[in-house]
C-alpha cells in the first residue's frame, strides 16, 4: 500500500470514529433531556401582561381550538384525538398540582418554543395570542374557571 492510500484509510477511520462519537453524543443528550423542559431563568420570571378577562379567554379558546385541542383535548386533559400518537404524551393541563408549580413565564416559553412533538408557536402566533393562551391554560387547572367545551 502506498503512502497516499494509507493516509486516505487513516482519514476514513478518523471520520468514521468522529461520526460514531457524534451519534453516541446525540443519543446521550436525547436520553438525558427526555421529559424535562430546560427553561431559562429569565423566561421563568416573565409575568403575563394580559389581565384575565372574558374577552381574552374567548380569543384564547378560538386559538386553542385551532392549534391545541387535537393533542391536549377539549378540556386540556391531554386526551385529544392525536394524543396517543405522540411521545412524550401531551401534558394534562388540568393537573392543579403540576400547573401551580410552573410560572406564567414557563408556560409562555413552552408555547413559544415548543418541544417535540409540540410545535413552536413563536412565529405562528403573536405575543399577545400566546399570553392569552397562558390565561386559558391556567383556567383548565381551576375548576370554577374551566372553559365550556362546545
C-alpha positions in Angstrom: 0.0 0.0 0.0 1.5 3.4 -0.9 1.6 6.4 1.4 -1.4 8.2 -0.2 -3.7 5.1 0.2 -2.6 4.8 3.9 -3.4 8.4 4.6 -6.8 8.1 3.0 -7.5 4.9 5.0 -6.4 6.7 8.2 -8.6 9.7 7.4 -11.7 7.4 6.7 -11.1 5.7 10.1 -10.9 9.0 11.8 -14.1 10.3 10.1 -15.9 7.1 10.9 -14.8 7.4 14.6 -16.0 11.0 14.7 -19.3 10.0 13.2 -19.8 7.3 15.8 -18.9 9.7 18.6 -21.4 12.3 17.3 -24.1 9.6 17.1 -23.3 8.5 20.7 -23.4 12.0 22.0 -26.7 12.7 20.3 -28.2 9.6 21.9 -26.9 10.5 25.4 -28.3 14.1 25.1 -31.7 12.8 23.9 -32.0 10.3 26.8 -30.9 12.7 29.5 -33.1 15.6 28.3 -36.2 13.4 27.8 -39.2 14.5 29.7 -37.7 17.8 31.0 -38.1 21.3 29.7 -34.9 23.4 30.1 -36.3 26.9 30.6 -34.0 29.9 31.1 -34.4 31.7 34.5 -35.2 35.0 32.7 -38.2 33.3 30.9 -39.5 31.8 34.1 -39.7 35.2 35.7 -41.7 36.8 32.9 -45.2 37.9 34.0 -48.3 37.8 31.9 -49.0 41.4 30.8 -52.7 40.5 29.9 -55.3 40.8 32.6 -57.7 37.9 32.8 -61.0 38.9 31.1 -63.8 37.2 29.3 -62.6 38.8 26.0 -59.0 37.4 26.4 -60.3 33.9 27.3 -62.7 34.0 24.4 -59.9 34.8 22.0 -57.7 32.2 23.6 -60.4 29.5 23.2 -60.5 30.1 19.5 -56.7 29.8 19.3 -56.8 26.7 21.4 -59.4 25.0 19.2 -57.3 25.8 16.1 -53.9 24.8 17.5 -54.0 22.8 20.6 -57.2 20.7 21.0 -56.1 17.9 18.7 -53.4 16.9 21.3 -54.4 18.5 24.6 -58.1 17.7 24.2 -61.1 20.0 24.6 -60.7 20.4 28.3 -56.9 20.3 28.5 -56.6 16.8 29.8 -54.0 15.7 27.2 -56.6 13.4 25.7 -57.1 14.9 22.2 -57.6 12.6 19.2 -53.9 12.9 18.2 -52.5 12.5 21.8 -51.9 8.7 21.6 -49.7 9.1 18.6 -47.2 11.3 20.4 -44.3 10.7 22.7 -44.0 12.3 25.1 -47.7 12.5 25.7 -49.3 15.9 25.8 -49.4 17.4 29.2 -52.6 17.3 31.3 -53.3 21.0 31.8 -56.0 20.2 34.4 -53.5 18.9 37.0 -53.6 21.7 39.5 -50.5 20.5 41.4 -48.4 20.4 38.3 -49.8 23.7 37.0 -49.3 25.5 40.3 -45.6 24.5 40.1 -44.9 26.4 36.9 -44.9 30.2 36.3 -46.8 32.0 33.6 -43.4 32.7 32.0 -42.6 29.0 31.8 -46.0 28.3 30.1 -45.4 31.2 27.7 -41.9 29.8 26.9 -43.2 26.3 26.3 -45.9 27.6 23.9 -43.4 29.9 22.2 -40.5 27.4 21.8 -42.3 24.1 21.6 -40.6 20.8 22.1 -41.2 17.7 20.0 -43.8 16.7 19.3 -45.4 20.1 20.2 -44.6 22.7 17.6 -43.2 26.1 18.4 -45.8 29.0 18.1 -43.3 31.9 18.3 -43.7 32.6 14.7 -47.3 31.3 14.2 -49.0 33.4 16.9 -48.4 36.9 18.2 -47.0 37.5 21.6 -50.4 38.7 22.8 -52.1 35.5 21.5 -49.5 33.3 23.3 -50.1 35.2 26.6 -53.9 34.7 26.0 -53.2 31.0 25.8 -51.4 31.2 29.1 -54.5 32.6 30.7 -56.6 29.8 29.2 -54.1 27.1 30.2 -54.2 28.4 33.7 -58.0 28.2 33.7 -58.0 24.5 32.9 -56.5 23.8 36.4 -59.1 25.9 38.2 -62.4 24.0 38.3 -64.5 27.1 38.8 -62.9 28.8 35.7 -62.8 25.9 33.3 -63.9 27.0 29.8 -67.0 25.3 28.5 -66.4 22.9 25.7 -68.5 23.4 22.6 
